[in-house]
Amino acid sequence: MSRPARLLATAAFLPVAWAAPAVALPPVAVACDYSFVAWSGGFVADLTITNHGPAVIGWTARWTMPTATGNLGAWQATMSQPDPFTVTATNLPYNAVIDTGRSVRFGWTASAASTGAPVDITVNGVPC
């Protein structure tokens, strides 16, 4: 084996380390509208997320309810509630993308001794 062939063969087995360059993603610019209809012992709520920035691909909304609630049902989102105050909603496959200037809307029903709107709603970690 010639010397260049031996070097090439040796180089093929050397480990190569590289790192992808860091890419800064543009901040999400969203606005949220929240409404609810309350009755004794519960409420129905709707949350509309409007995108004012670049397209959002996949979204998660989080908030804290001011009083303990029990999530009864949701539509247009998958919701989870690890405790009586903290709520998370994530997109469904068909509403994951929010193009610039577009909105998605979802809602839920909940049981609660008293009702009040959350004041700390975030979408993908950005306050509304």
For each residue, the residues with C-beta under 8 A, 3 or more apart:
1: 5 6 9
2: 5 6
3: 6 7
4: 7 8
5: 1 2 8 9
6: 1 2 3 9 10
7: 3 4 10 11
8: 4 5 11 12
9: 1 5 6 12 13
10: 6 7 13 14
11: 7 8 14
12: 8 9
13: 9 10
14: 10 11
15:
16:
17:
18:
19:
20:
21:
22:
23:
24:
25:
26: 53 54
27: 53 126
28: 51 53 54 56 123 124 125 126
29: 51 52 53 126
30: 49 50 51 52 53 56 98 123 124 126 128
31: 49 50 52 128
32: 47 48 49 50 61 121 123 128
33: 47 48 50
34: 45 46 47 48 117 118 121
35: 45 46
36: 43 44 45 46 115 117
37: 43 44
38: 42 43 115
39: 42 43
40:
41: 111 112 113
42: 38 39 72 109 110 111 112 115
43: 36 37 38 39 109 110 112 115
44: 36 37 107 108 109
45: 34 35 36 107 108 109 110
46: 34 35 36 105 106 107
47: 32 33 34 61 89 105 106 107 121
48: 32 33 34 103 104 105
49: 30 31 32 59 61 98 103 104 105 123 128
50: 30 31 32 33 101 102 103
51: 28 29 30 55 56 98 99 100 101 102 103
52: 29 30 31 100 101
53: 26 27 28 29 30 56 100
54: 26 28 100
55: 51 97 98 99 100
56: 28 30 51 53 59 97 98 123 124
57: 96 97
58: 91 96 97 124
59: 49 56 90 91 96 98 104 123 124
60: 88 89 90 91 123 124
61: 32 47 49 77 88 89 90 121 122 123
62: 86 87 88 89 121 122
63: 86 87 118 120 121 122
64: 85 86 87 118 120
65: 68 69 84 85 86 87 110 112 116 118
66: 116 117 118 119
67: 85 112 113 114 115 116
68: 65 84 85 112 113
69: 65 81 84 85 87 110 111 112
70: 81 84 110 111 112
71: 74 79 81 87 108 109 110
72: 42 108 109 110 111
73: 108 109
74: 71 77 78 79 89 106 107 108
75: 106 107 108
76: 92 95 104 105 106 107
77: 61 74 89 90 91 92 95 106 108
78: 74 89 90 91 92
79: 71 74 87 88 89 90 108
80: 87 88
81: 69 70 71 84 86 87 88
82: 86 88
83: 86
84: 65 68 69 70 81
85: 64 65 67 68 69
86: 62 63 64 65 81 82 83
87: 62 63 64 65 69 71 79 80 81 118
88: 60 61 62 79 80 81 82
89: 47 60 61 62 74 77 78 79 106 108
90: 59 60 61 77 78 79
91: 58 59 60 77 78 95 96 104
92: 76 77 78 95 96
93: 96
94:
95: 76 77 91 92 98 104 106
96: 57 58 59 91 92 93
97: 55 56 57 58
98: 30 49 51 55 56 59 95 102 103 104
99: 51 55 102
100: 51 52 53 54 55
101: 50 51 52
102: 50 51 98 99
103: 48 49 50 51 98
104: 48 49 59 76 91 95 98
105: 46 47 48 49 76
106: 46 47 74 75 76 77 89 95
107: 44 45 46 47 74 75 76
108: 44 45 71 72 73 74 75 77 79 89
109: 42 43 44 45 71 72 73
110: 42 43 45 65 69 70 71 72
111: 41 42 69 70 72
112: 41 42 43 65 67 68 69 70 115
113: 41 67 68
114: 67
115: 36 38 42 43 67 112
116: 65 66 67
117: 34 36 66
118: 34 63 64 65 66 87 121
119: 66
120: 63 64 127
121: 32 34 47 61 62 63 118 127 128
122: 61 62 63 125 126 127 128
123: 28 30 32 49 56 59 60 61 126 128
124: 28 30 56 58 59 60
125: 28 122
126: 27 28 29 30 122 123
127: 120 121 122
128: 30 31 32 49 121 122 123
